[in-house]
Amino acid sequence: MTDDTTSKDELRENTPGRGVTPEAHRIEPSAPEEFGLVQVWWGDGKGKTTAAMGMGFRAAGHGFRVHMLQFMKGGADSVDAVRGEYNAVAAMPGYSYENTGHYGWHGLMDGSDDDDHRAKAQGGLERARELLAGAAEADLDSPLTLDGPPEDGVHMLILDEVLYAVDQGLLDEGDVLELVDAKPENLELVLTGSHTEPGYVYDAADLVTQVKKGKHPIDAGQRARRGTEY
């Protein structure tokens, strides 16, 4: 609500695009000016991975190189082998992903082997270290090849469900802190997962967001739905 003395032109100056609908343009390699923070997304609500991936799409839309490394996302009998986000990421220039999870979910007695889950999580940890080492060697102040391998450097690295792997005892808290310590200055590092508050990483984080459940259809027996959960 504004007073009568505020002109439409003045209002327009304060809107995104100043009232002009932007036109899409070709995505070209670019470099962020202010990346370098550590983000943490946790909570018992739906949307942690979705938020991190959406931010990845935003960064990739500016021509920045983005990679998502997923822990604990090996699949279950309630979802398809290929999730919708994988197809979308594959179609986006500058955005890539890989999955180090095991089929099923650790600790849920779903027929999958908990020892295999642990081995997969440790493999994901080693891969995260490799990706961070590659970013440390790259010039993150410059554009990166959009279709280059992620170990050659990325501007944003999303470690999806890495905090949940700690919850499940597959990784140690110190493993996560080690990854944060290894982050080069200009890399944006995004950590997701955990239904319990990951206080151990708060001091090292710049942004912490709790995604809180108010109500979820899973509590009424609704299974994961194609297009919303996968």
Summary of the structure (lengths in Angstrom):
residues: 230
radius of gyration: 19.5
end to end distance: 39.8
largest distance: 68.8
contacts: 665
relative contact order: 0.22
helix: 36%
strand: 13%
